[in-house]
């Protein structure tokens, strides 16, 4: 067998280590994202660092390396980082770290983190936040939820929160203290950490499936660190809230900054208690308005009743006056009737007396009456004569008297001078 020159694996690893450490003897500043992070019982912090592909929402890793912060470094750097950024070191965070490249024969290549530039993380968080805001505006969804009409009576409330949190308890207690009949349904969700975004989106989707059952959606959690609340700056959650079909109220508990979810929500408020107080105050205003309308309605009803009563009283008065006038007119009519009847009777009596007198006159002037008084009617034939000029001597005339007639001949005619 031919003898082949070779080296051991440990020798290979030693040479690699020397080559790497020789090529990179000085600390380097490296940008990377924490993929995994674990602090063991000894106080050392072990991390998996990755670099993702292009694009703000890319999930594909194009580089990966193990890293470590020894106990003394981790204790100092983690405290300083939290103080400067308001956030704890955690998975998903993008960092600018100073590293020493090392190579261990057993564990291979690793990076020892000796410093963290907190200002980079602050700037990166703000950059991502501003990028989310710009994207939402570019999508045309920035103002959608704020334009959703808020019902005048907000009584049916869907709550996205952790049911065991102090914030949720504060919300419920404040709501109950108002004394109004709110109907609250909790949609349990994780409201901090890596699982928060997906959990709250799932809860919102459940509510959207029964949107006709609710007036508003309330998203609440108690106060926390900036890192605890970072999920409320995420693009996915903010986009869902911005396009939600019901008005969204937020009480996320930020002390300083306003989250992107707050910005796109219909009504952002500081705390869960503030949200409940706002709902109670709104209900109180509507209730006061209802009471005012009820008062006005009652006053209007009283006025209507008073006017109706007055009309009835006036109608009764008019009826009494009409009856009195009718009675007076009836009495007057009866009196006038009696007077007319008396006058008619008197007039008839007078006329009767006149008729009697006329009758006597007529009787007195009848031919037979005249003849009885010694007068006579001279007739020639059937013609009654009234003048001697109508006679001639020798004429045959008939003398009519009251008790008979006589035939005579005219012998002489004598005229009066």
Secondary structure, 3 states (H helix, E strand, C coil): CCCCCCCCHHHHHHHHHHHHHHHCCCCEEEEEEEEEEEECCCCCEEEEEEEECCCCCCCCEEEEEEEEECHHHHHHHHHHHHHHHCCCCCCCCEEEEEEEEEEECCCEEEEEEEEECHHHHHHHHHHHHHHHHHHHHHHCCCCCHHHCCCCCCCCEEEEEECCCCHHHHHHHHHHHHCCCCCEEEEEECCCCCCCHHHHHHHHHHHHHCCHHHCCEEEEECCCCCCCCCHHHHCHHHHHHHHCCCCEEEEECCCCCCCCHHHHHCCEEECCHHHHHHHHHHHHHHHHHHHHHHHHHHHHHHHHHHHHHHHHHHHHHHHHHHHHHHHHHHHHHHHHHHHHHHHHHHHHHHHHHHHHHHHHHHHHHHCHHHHHHCCCCEEEECCEEECCHHHCCCCCEEEEEECCEEEEEECCCCCCCC
